[in-house]
């Protein structure tokens, strides 16, 4: 019985070499790509601290046991977590380890001679033999001349050729389609470019939202945003100081009678005056799916609505608030909910909740409603409250929600003294000396999203190269051709036997067509008609 001997244990260097080999396999790169997609899922399931810290705190408070555990696992900071970054970096290293050796090997292959000529052409997928009698009309045709003719034809068809001498024959080896492998390498390099672009965008980009009413100016500073989501390493001090003033908002409505969407807005756009950091201004139109690119940012139009202009005056005539109040569309025909908090009111703070109706209609015994999205009969319906708004405590509040717990109703629908203002009745007096509320008019507003993604140019270039590499790898065929010629027979039976065979690297359904084309070109070159054996 033969003795068996265990293999020697791998040392540290061998273990590193083995780990590098496993990491740089293509199936490892694909597995890491799948892991990266799975690792991104918690980012859409759990609230992220970089986007909404208050929501994260609320989640942890609501889940006393699981919340702290999830926080330690960095589920609220997924895209800056250690485990997500580890997968990302491993994927990047794996792609580099796959692509660079492959590119070097392909470069050496391009500079090397075509593959050696096989001895038996019959084993190749496409094999043809041409028998050319040597006599009148073909006296000057020799094996060497035939191979030189074949080499010239193959060169014109963009093959790289090499003529070789055998013991009893002469042959030419040809190869083309190196661009196919170059396309594969370009595809993978472009994937690396996409990864770099995503990393740059997530680290040094930002996005923010802002609602801007007509004649209102948005200044690109942190305090001007309604919400702001910076990249992991982005510093708000890097914001480019520019201004964008919305001059007008134009809305087009469906006025086709009988249409199920009659009265709905079908298109809208906003005219902006943009002032750059140097003080130079220009006009530009912002439309849906047609963003404005300005000072390194992209400004997108997300929506539109109405902002009734409201004036709150104290009993002594001083103005506590005056300006447009954003209404959130809460129903059909742009019926919008309105919330207004007035901490400077006297003698007590005031809060208002209600509705704005673009085309208000009042029916006896029913609540007012809007029957059209356009401003045919603007109507403002409000309920007023007094008390402590809780703004002095420093805790963040939702500006679109009024907490009624610590407030006392002044004008409410339940008491039958709700405030209803329109073109014929623009002013109402609140009870107990709390002043007046006045409906001054209506402005339209635009919901904007401002994004800065420094990785976008690289991502665009990478996607173009990725697509180009994919097209090249799909439609460029890698082919090898060998042609062998030898003279046979003597005297009147002398003939030239020309054999040629074709081989494709990978699937190539057009290989037989290439063989037919080569036959036709050889016949045309020699000006002969011959039988194909």
ABEGO torsion letter per residue (X at the ends): XBBBBBBBBBBAAAAAAAAAAAAABAAAAAAAAAAAAAAAAAAAABBBAAABAAAAAAAAAABAAAAAAAAAAGAABAAABAAAAAAAAAAAAAAAAAAAAAAAAAAAAAABBBBBBBABAAABABBBBBBBBBBBGAAABBAAAAAAAAAAAAAAAGBBBBBBBBAABBBBBBBBGAAAAAAAAAAAAAAAAAAAAAAAAAAABBBBBBBBBBGBBBBBBAAABABBBBBAABBAAABBBBBBBBABBBBBBBABBGBAABGBBABBBBBBBBBBAAGBBBBBBBBBGBBBBBGGBBBBBABBBBBBBBBBBBAAGBBABBEBBBBBBABBGGBBBBBBBBAABOABBBBBBEBBBABBBBBBGBBBBBABABBABBBBBBBBBBEBAGAAAGBBBBAABBBAAABBBABBAAAGABBBBBAABABBBBBGGAEBBBBAEBBBBBBBBBBBBAAAAAAAAAAAAAAAAAAAAAABBBBBBBBBBBBBEBEAABBBBBBBBBBBBEBBAAAAAAAAAAAAAAAAAAGBBBBBX
